[in-house]
Amino acid sequence: MIDPGDIQEQLDKVPFEPFRMRLVNGVHYDVEHADSITLMDRYAFFAPPKSGWFILDYGAIVSLESLRDD
């Protein structure tokens, strides 16, 4: 389980660095814009451009991965 503080830390990076949220079921979501995700008490509301929206339980997020090419 990822703590919402871990996600907030990613969102607060200057400059913003896109990242991937990987879920327990193997699905992943790429956060390419900081304003596409809103953190709530128990859930993250994620609305990527042109892809609808999703409510993600923090308990379902198993990892955060950088999308930056090193």
N, C-alpha and C positions, 0 to 999 in steps of 0.2 A: 504494500500500500504506500502510495506517495502522500506526503503531507502537503496541504495547500500552501504552506510556506515555501516548499521546494519549487512549486510552480510559480509562486510570486517572485521568487528570486530570479527565475529565468525571465519573467516578464519585465523585471526592473533593470536588466542589463542595458548599459548604454555603451555602444549602440546595441539595439535589440538584435539578438541572434535567434533565428528560427530554430525550432526544436520539434521533436517527435514525442508524442505520448503513446506508449505501448500498453495495451490492455491485457488482462489475464487470458482472454480468449484469442489472442494473437492479432487482433485488429489494431491498427495504429492510426493516429490522426496527426497531421503535420500542422503545427501552429506557425504560420508564416507572418502573421501580424499580431502584435500585442493586443490590439483592440478587438480581436475576434474571440476572445475568451474572457468570461467574467467569473470570478471565484466567489462562491457562496459558502455558507456554513458547512454543508455536507456534500455539495455537488459543485461541479464546474459546468457552466453554460458555455458551449462552444458553438460558434456560428461562422464557419469558414466561408469565404466568398464563393458564391455559386454552388454551394453544397448543402443547403438546408441548415439544420441546427441539431445539436445533440446535448443531452444532459448526461454528464459522466459522474458516476459515484467515485470518490477518491479511492475507495477500496478496490476498484477495478483497474486502477492505473498502477502498473508495476514498474515502469521505468520512464525516464525522460532522457532523450538522446539528442545531441546536437545535430543539426542538419548542415552545419558549416563544413565546407571543404577545407581540410588542413593540408 
